[in-house]
Amino acid sequence: QQPQPWRALQAAAAASLEPGGGGDGGAAFGEFAETLVKEAVFLLADALGRLADVHTRQEEMPASVRRGDKAASLPAPPPASAADKEKEAAWAALSGKERQAREARLEQCRRTAKGFLQLARSSLAALLFLTDDKGVCSAFASHPSRASKLAAMLVEFLRKLCDVKAREGLRVDQPDKLGWHPKKMLSDTAQLLLHAASRVPAFVQTLAACDNLDVPLLHTAADILEHKCKDHFPPLE
């Protein structure tokens, strides 16, 4: 269930897009729709960039430090590899001041990533909710300029969430604490794509015309959704 303000916005948008429903023919909402798509692109890019920073900072530290004071309650780690031993030695060679500085930088990266992820999730949720209405969805997926931006956004989201290299760079410790739920974000992204494609069939051609479209990646996304996202995504037909 969405908050009442979002339901009211959806209803107002649908009314303004009806023939005779608004003096400007829905132009004002169209501008809002385009801005929302742009913001979603910016926020996700920034959020995932911050997550990559967290990953990089974590990789500077040995596992024993990253596990922190919760080590006793966590499963025993696997035997240390040669790379782990090198990290332990490099960490031990640092001064106490430098170790503290690196831990502080990691914590700052975590806080920033958490904030941007919350904004990105909210932006994606707003798009998903608004496009649930066929008339409102057309404001996003029928207008050539906005449809192209939405298609490019969806393709880029899927790439960042499904590409093997990209996913590896987003692995972080205790992701729940950061609000990082990649399966849920992938499911919401795919659901948004399905909203646009089912409510505005011509959107499929817009998607196919995207310069950054990678068809094999779509198959990868479908495979992940079918086998790993069952809690968030309906069965694929």
Phi, psi and chi 1 to 4 in degrees:
 res  aa     phi    psi   chi1   chi2   chi3   chi4
   1 GLN       -  133.2  -67.4  -68.8  -37.1      -
   2 GLN   -92.6  152.1  -70.8  -70.1  -27.6      -
   3 PRO   -58.7  153.2  -22.2   32.6      -      -
   4 GLN   -53.8  -40.5 -179.9   59.8   35.0      -
   5 PRO   -57.7  -37.8  -27.0   36.5      -      -
   6 TRP   -69.4  -38.6  -80.4  115.2      -      -
   7 ARG   -64.6  -38.7  -67.9 -162.0  -65.8  -87.5
   8 ALA   -66.0  -40.4      -      -      -      -
   9 LEU   -64.3  -42.6  175.4   60.3      -      -
  10 GLN   -61.4  -43.7 -174.1 -168.6   54.6      -
  11 ALA   -64.4  -42.9      -      -      -      -
  12 ALA   -65.4  -39.9      -      -      -      -
  13 ALA   -64.5  -44.1      -      -      -      -
  14 ALA   -61.8  -40.5      -      -      -      -
  15 ALA   -66.1  -41.0      -      -      -      -
  16 SER   -68.8  -23.7   73.2      -      -      -
  17 LEU   -89.2   -9.1  -66.7  166.1      -      -
  18 GLU   -72.2  149.1  -71.2  -71.4  -25.7      -
  19 PRO   -53.8  124.1  -25.2   34.7      -      -
  20 GLY    77.5    5.4      -      -      -      -
  21 GLY   -81.2  -17.6      -      -      -      -
  22 GLY  -152.9  144.4      -      -      -      -
  23 GLY   -62.1  -28.4      -      -      -      -
  24 ASP  -100.4   11.0   60.8   -1.9      -      -
  25 GLY    63.3   28.5      -      -      -      -
  26 GLY    82.1    9.6      -      -      -      -
  27 ALA   -62.3  -38.6      -      -      -      -
  28 ALA   -63.2  -42.9      -      -      -      -
  29 PHE   -67.6  -34.8 -178.4   76.8      -      -
  30 GLY   -58.9  -41.6      -      -      -      -
  31 GLU   -64.5  -40.8  -68.0  178.6    7.0      -
  32 PHE   -62.5  -42.4  168.5   77.1      -      -
  33 ALA   -60.4  -44.2      -      -      -      -
  34 GLU   -64.8  -40.4 -173.5  156.1  -11.0      -
  35 THR   -63.8  -40.2  -61.1      -      -      -
  36 LEU   -63.0  -40.9 -171.0   56.2      -      -
  37 VAL   -64.2  -45.1  171.3      -      -      -
  38 LYS   -60.5  -42.7  -71.6  178.9 -179.7  177.0
  39 GLU   -64.7  -39.1  -76.1  -61.9  -56.1      -
  40 ALA   -61.7  -42.4      -      -      -      -
  41 VAL   -61.2  -48.2  172.0      -      -      -
  42 PHE   -62.2  -46.3  165.4   76.4      -      -
  43 LEU   -67.9  -40.8  -70.8  169.8      -      -
  44 LEU   -67.4  -42.0 -175.5   79.7      -      -
  45 ALA   -60.3  -42.8      -      -      -      -
  46 ASP   -68.9  -42.0 -134.6  -23.4      -      -
  47 ALA   -62.0  -45.3      -      -      -      -
  48 LEU   -71.3  -30.3  -62.3 -170.3      -      -
  49 GLY   -63.7  -40.1      -      -      -      -
  50 ARG   -68.4  -37.0  -54.1  -66.0  177.3  163.6
  51 LEU   -62.9  -39.8  -91.7  179.1      -      -
  52 ALA   -62.2  -35.8      -      -      -      -
  53 ASP   -63.2  -42.7  -70.7  -17.5      -      -
  54 VAL   -60.3  -46.0  173.3      -      -      -
  55 HIS   -57.3  -45.8  174.1   82.0      -      -
  56 THR   -62.7  -44.9  -61.4      -      -      -
  57 ARG   -64.3  -39.5  -65.7  -64.5 -178.0 -169.5
  58 GLN   -63.7  -38.2  -75.2 -178.6  172.6      -
  59 GLU   -66.8  -17.2  -70.7  -57.3  -58.1      -
  60 GLU   -75.3  -15.4  -64.0  175.6  -11.7      -
  61 MET  -111.4  149.0  -59.8  178.2  177.0      -
  62 PRO   -70.9  156.3   23.3  -32.4      -      -
  63 ALA   -58.4  -35.7      -      -      -      -
  64 SER   -62.4  -33.4   58.7      -      -      -
  65 VAL   -76.7  -41.2  174.2      -      -      -
  66 ARG   -65.0  -32.5  -72.9  157.9   48.6  179.0
  67 ARG   -71.1  -26.6  -73.8  162.2   64.3   87.6
  68 GLY    61.7 -150.4      -      -      -      -
  69 ASP   -78.7    0.5   57.8    6.7      -      -
  70 LYS   -94.7    6.8  -66.0 -174.5  179.2  -67.4
  71 ALA   -55.2  -36.9      -      -      -      -
  72 ALA   -66.3  -28.9      -      -      -      -
  73 SER   -92.8   -3.5   62.7      -      -      -
  74 LEU   -98.0  158.4  -66.2  173.2      -      -
  75 PRO   -58.4  148.7  -22.2   32.9      -      -
  76 ALA   -61.5  135.2      -      -      -      -
  77 PRO   -71.5  159.0   28.6  -35.7      -      -
  78 PRO   -68.6  163.7   24.9  -34.2      -      -
  79 PRO   -54.1  141.5  -23.7   33.4      -      -
  80 ALA   -64.0  133.8      -      -      -      -
  81 SER   -84.7  175.5   64.5      -      -      -
  82 ALA   -61.9  -38.6      -      -      -      -
  83 ALA   -65.1  -40.1      -      -      -      -
  84 ASP   -62.1  -42.0  -69.0  -28.2      -      -
  85 LYS   -65.6  -35.6  -69.0  177.3 -179.9  178.1
  86 GLU   -65.3  -41.1  -73.7 -178.5    6.9      -
  87 LYS   -63.9  -41.7  -76.0 -175.9 -176.8  178.9
  88 GLU   -59.5  -44.4  -68.7  -80.6    3.2      -
  89 ALA   -66.5  -42.6      -      -      -      -
  90 ALA   -65.4  -38.2      -      -      -      -
  91 TRP   -67.0  -42.1 -174.2 -101.7      -      -
  92 ALA   -64.6  -27.6      -      -      -      -
  93 ALA   -76.3  -15.6      -      -      -      -
  94 LEU   -76.2  153.3  -63.5  173.6      -      -
  95 SER   -71.8  159.4   66.7      -      -      -
  96 GLY   -58.6  -37.0      -      -      -      -
  97 LYS   -64.8  -42.1 -175.4  176.1 -178.9  179.4
  98 GLU   -67.8  -38.5  178.3   59.9   23.3      -
  99 ARG   -62.0  -43.3  -72.1 -163.5  -66.9  -91.2
 100 GLN   -63.1  -40.1  -72.0  179.4   -9.1      -
 101 ALA   -63.8  -41.2      -      -      -      -
 102 ARG   -68.6  -38.8  -67.8 -166.4  180.0 -167.9
 103 GLU   -65.3  -37.8  -71.0  173.6  -19.7      -
 104 ALA   -66.6  -39.6      -      -      -      -
 105 ARG   -64.6  -39.7  -74.4 -164.0  -66.2  -90.9
 106 LEU   -62.9  -44.2  173.0   57.6      -      -
 107 GLU   -63.7  -38.3 -170.9   55.8   36.5      -
 108 GLN   -64.9  -41.4  177.8   60.7   44.6      -
 109 CYS   -61.5  -39.6  -74.4      -      -      -
 110 ARG   -63.5  -45.1  -76.5  173.8  171.3  160.0
 111 ARG   -62.8  -43.2  -74.1 -164.6  -63.0  -91.8
 112 THR   -65.8  -43.4  -54.9      -      -      -
 113 ALA   -61.7  -41.5      -      -      -      -
 114 LYS   -60.2  -43.8 -177.3  176.9 -178.9  178.6
 115 GLY   -64.6  -45.4      -      -      -      -
 116 PHE   -68.7  -34.9  -86.9   99.5      -      -
 117 LEU   -64.9  -39.0  -81.2  167.4      -      -
 118 GLN   -61.7  -42.8 -177.9  176.0   -0.6      -
 119 LEU   -66.3  -41.5  -68.0  171.7      -      -
 120 ALA   -64.3  -42.3      -      -      -      -
 121 ARG   -62.5  -42.2  -71.3 -162.9  -48.5  -86.8
 122 SER   -65.1  -41.2  -63.1      -      -      -
 123 SER   -64.9  -43.4 -176.8      -      -      -
 124 LEU   -66.1  -39.7 -176.2   56.3      -      -
 125 ALA   -63.8  -37.6      -      -      -      -
 126 ALA   -64.2  -44.6      -      -      -      -
 127 LEU   -61.2  -42.9  -77.1  167.2      -      -
 128 LEU   -64.6  -41.9 -168.4   58.4      -      -
 129 PHE   -68.7  -46.8  175.1   67.9      -      -
 130 LEU   -64.1  -40.3  -70.5  170.9      -      -
 131 THR   -75.8   -2.3   56.1      -      -      -
 132 ASP   -68.1  -22.2 -167.3   42.7      -      -
 133 ASP   -90.2  127.7  179.6  -84.2      -      -
 134 LYS   -59.6  -43.8 -176.5  175.7 -179.1  178.9
 135 GLY   -65.5  -42.4      -      -      -      -
 136 VAL   -67.5  -39.5  175.8      -      -      -
 137 CYS   -58.5  -35.4 -173.8      -      -      -
 138 SER   -64.3  -27.2   68.2      -      -      -
 139 ALA   -66.0  -28.3      -      -      -      -
 140 PHE   -87.8  -41.3  -70.3   90.1      -      -
 141 ALA  -105.8   -5.6      -      -      -      -
 142 SER  -101.0  -39.4  -68.7      -      -      -
 143 HIS   -65.3  125.2 -174.1  -80.6      -      -
 144 PRO   -51.7  -48.9  -27.2   35.1      -      -
 145 SER   -65.6  -46.5  173.5      -      -      -
 146 ARG   -70.1  -37.4  -69.9 -167.0  -70.3  -86.6
 147 ALA   -62.8  -40.2      -      -      -      -
 148 SER   -64.5  -41.1  -66.5      -      -      -
 149 LYS   -66.9  -41.4  -71.6 -177.0  173.7   65.0
 150 LEU   -64.6  -43.4  178.7   61.9      -      -
 151 ALA   -62.4  -45.6      -      -      -      -
 152 ALA   -63.0  -38.2      -      -      -      -
 153 MET   -62.8  -46.5 -179.1 -160.4   83.9      -
 154 LEU   -63.4  -43.1  -70.8  167.1      -      -
 155 VAL   -63.2  -41.6  170.9      -      -      -
 156 GLU   -68.0  -39.9 -176.7   61.6   11.1      -
 157 PHE   -59.1  -47.1  -83.3   27.6      -      -
 158 LEU   -62.4  -39.4  -68.9  174.4      -      -
 159 ARG   -61.9  -46.1 -174.9 -169.2   68.7   78.1
 160 LYS   -69.3  -27.5  -71.1 -179.3  175.4  178.7
 161 LEU   -92.4  -17.9  -66.0  168.9      -      -
 162 CYS  -117.8  -25.2  -61.9      -      -      -
 163 ASP   -62.7  133.2  179.0   76.1      -      -
 164 VAL   -59.2  -47.4  174.5      -      -      -
 165 LYS   -64.4  -42.5  -79.8 -170.5  176.4 -179.7
 166 ALA   -63.2  -42.6      -      -      -      -
 167 ARG   -64.5  -38.8  -72.9  161.7   55.6 -164.7
 168 GLU   -62.0  -37.2 -175.5   60.1   33.9      -
 169 GLY   -75.7   -3.2      -      -      -      -
 170 LEU  -111.6    9.6  -61.0  175.3      -      -
 171 ARG   -75.4  122.3  -68.3 -175.2 -176.3  -82.6
 172 VAL  -132.9  156.7  -64.7      -      -      -
 173 ASP   -72.8  143.5  -65.1  -25.4      -      -
 174 GLN    46.7   59.5  -61.2  176.9  -57.9      -
 175 PRO   -59.9  -31.0   21.6  -32.9      -      -
 176 ASP   -59.0  -35.3  -73.9   -9.1      -      -
 177 LYS   -66.8  -23.4  -74.9 -167.2  170.7 -176.4
 178 LEU   -93.4   -5.9  -59.8 -178.8      -      -
 179 GLY    76.4   25.6      -      -      -      -
 180 TRP   -97.2  105.5  174.5 -135.5      -      -
 181 HIS  -125.8   81.2  -53.5  -70.2      -      -
 182 PRO   -60.4  -34.4   18.5  -30.1      -      -
 183 LYS   -65.3  -42.6  -66.9  177.7 -176.4  177.5
 184 LYS   -66.8  -40.6  178.4   65.6  165.3   62.4
 185 MET   -66.7  -39.5 -175.0  169.5  -78.3      -
 186 LEU   -64.7  -42.3  174.4   59.6      -      -
 187 SER   -62.1  -43.5  -63.4      -      -      -
 188 ASP   -65.7  -38.6  -74.4   -9.1      -      -
 189 THR   -64.0  -44.8  -60.5      -      -      -
 190 ALA   -65.2  -38.7      -      -      -      -
 191 GLN   -65.1  -37.6 -168.2   63.7   60.3      -
 192 LEU   -63.9  -41.7  178.1   56.9      -      -
 193 LEU   -60.7  -43.2 -170.4  157.1      -      -
 194 LEU   -66.8  -36.4  -67.6  177.9      -      -
 195 HIS   -56.8  -51.5  -83.4 -174.8      -      -
 196 ALA   -64.1  -43.9      -      -      -      -
 197 ALA   -71.1  -34.1      -      -      -      -
 198 SER   -82.8  -32.3   61.6      -      -      -
 199 ARG   -87.2  -26.8  -70.8  156.9  175.8   74.6
 200 VAL  -132.1   86.5 -176.3      -      -      -
 201 PRO   -53.5  -31.4  -28.3   36.4      -      -
 202 ALA   -65.7  -15.7      -      -      -      -
 203 PHE   -63.8  -26.1 -177.6   75.6      -      -
 204 VAL   -60.1  -41.1  175.0      -      -      -
 205 GLN   -67.3  -37.1  -78.8   69.6   48.3      -
 206 THR   -62.9  -41.7  -56.4      -      -      -
 207 LEU   -63.8  -43.4 -169.8   69.9      -      -
 208 ALA   -64.6  -25.5      -      -      -      -
 209 ALA   -85.3   -3.2      -      -      -      -
 210 CYS   -62.3  132.9  -83.9      -      -      -
 211 ASP   -63.2  -32.4  -68.0  -23.3      -      -
 212 ASN   -95.8   12.2   57.4  -21.0      -      -
 213 LEU   -69.5  130.5  179.0   65.3      -      -
 214 ASP  -124.0  100.8 -179.8   -3.5      -      -
 215 VAL   -58.7  -44.7  174.3      -      -      -
 216 PRO   -57.1  -31.7  -28.1   37.3      -      -
 217 LEU   -67.8  -32.4 -167.4   64.1      -      -
 218 LEU   -63.4  -38.9  -66.4 -178.6      -      -
 219 HIS   -65.5  -38.5  -66.3  -56.0      -      -
 220 THR   -62.0  -44.7  -60.2      -      -      -
 221 ALA   -60.8  -44.3      -      -      -      -
 222 ALA   -62.0  -38.5      -      -      -      -
 223 ASP   -66.2  -43.2 -174.5   65.9      -      -
 224 ILE   -64.1  -43.7  -66.0  172.6      -      -
 225 LEU   -61.7  -41.2  -72.1  165.3      -      -
 226 GLU   -71.3  -37.1 -176.3  174.6    2.6      -
 227 HIS  -104.5  -18.8  -64.2  100.5      -      -
 228 LYS  -124.5   -8.1  -62.4 -177.0  179.1 -179.7
 229 CYS  -121.2   29.5  -59.9      -      -      -
 230 LYS   -63.6  -26.3  -66.7  179.8 -179.6  178.8
 231 ASP   -74.3  -19.7  -68.3  -18.4      -      -
 232 HIS  -114.7  -17.5  -53.0  -66.4      -      -
 233 PHE  -131.5  136.9 -161.9   76.9      -      -
 234 PRO   -66.6  156.8   23.9  -33.2      -      -
 235 PRO   -57.4  138.5  -23.3   33.2      -      -
 236 LEU   -78.9  137.2  -65.6  170.9      -      -
 237 GLU   -90.7      -  -63.1 -178.4   -3.3      -
